[in-house]
Amino acid sequence: MTLRFGTDVSTAETQYGTVLLDQRTGDYWELNPTGALVVRTLMDDGDEAAAVTALVAQFAIDRDRAERDVTALVSDLRNAGLLS
């Protein structure tokens, strides 16, 4: 699944991760480096499996944990109405 944010969502890379701003509400989310990697992988036409593989390769976490984290982040973004 390619991740696409709504037109009212701005993203900015920082030295600490990624910041998402919902311009409709003024709410923002700060993603840590692992969250930023997941979002970047999904936005670059990767799927959730590719995001899991990227997490396992770059950070010292096991595959089960990475799968739970990716699923939770995508669910949170969807529930917040940030995805188009």
C-alpha positions in Angstrom: 0.0 0.0 0.0 1.5 3.3 -1.0 0.9 5.9 1.7 -0.6 9.2 0.6 -1.4 12.0 3.0 -4.4 14.2 2.4 -3.9 17.5 0.7 -4.2 19.3 4.1 -1.3 17.4 5.6 2.2 18.8 5.5 5.3 16.8 6.2 8.7 18.1 7.2 11.9 16.1 7.9 13.8 17.1 11.0 17.0 15.9 12.5 14.9 14.0 15.0 12.4 12.3 12.6 9.4 13.7 10.7 6.7 16.2 11.7 3.2 15.9 10.2 0.8 18.9 10.4 -2.9 18.7 9.8 -3.7 22.1 8.5 -7.4 21.6 9.0 -7.1 21.3 12.8 -3.6 22.6 13.6 -2.8 19.2 15.1 0.7 17.9 14.6 2.5 14.6 15.1 6.2 14.2 15.7 7.5 10.8 14.4 10.7 9.4 15.8 13.3 8.0 13.5 11.5 4.6 13.3 8.2 6.2 12.5 9.9 8.4 9.9 11.4 5.4 8.2 8.1 3.7 8.0 6.4 6.7 6.5 9.2 7.3 4.1 9.2 3.7 2.9 5.4 3.7 2.5 5.4 7.0 0.6 8.1 5.7 -1.7 5.7 3.1 -3.1 6.7 0.5 -0.5 4.2 -1.7 1.2 3.9 -2.5 4.9 6.2 -5.6 4.4 8.9 -3.3 2.9 8.5 -1.0 5.9 8.9 -3.9 8.3 12.0 -5.1 6.5 13.5 -1.6 6.6 12.9 -1.4 10.3 14.5 -4.7 11.0 17.5 -3.8 8.8 18.1 -0.4 10.3 17.2 -0.9 14.0 17.8 -3.6 16.5 14.3 -4.9 16.7 12.8 -8.3 15.8 10.4 -8.8 12.9 7.3 -9.4 15.1 7.8 -6.1 16.9 8.4 -4.3 13.6 5.2 -5.7 12.2 3.2 -4.6 15.2 4.8 -1.1 15.1 4.1 -0.6 11.4 0.5 -1.8 11.7 -0.1 0.5 14.7 1.4 3.6 13.0 -0.6 3.1 9.8 -3.8 2.5 11.9 -3.1 5.7 13.9 -2.6 7.8 10.8 -5.7 6.4 9.2 -7.8 7.0 12.4 -6.5 10.5 12.7 -7.8 11.2 9.1 -4.4 12.0 7.7 -4.5 9.5 4.9 -6.3 10.1 1.6 
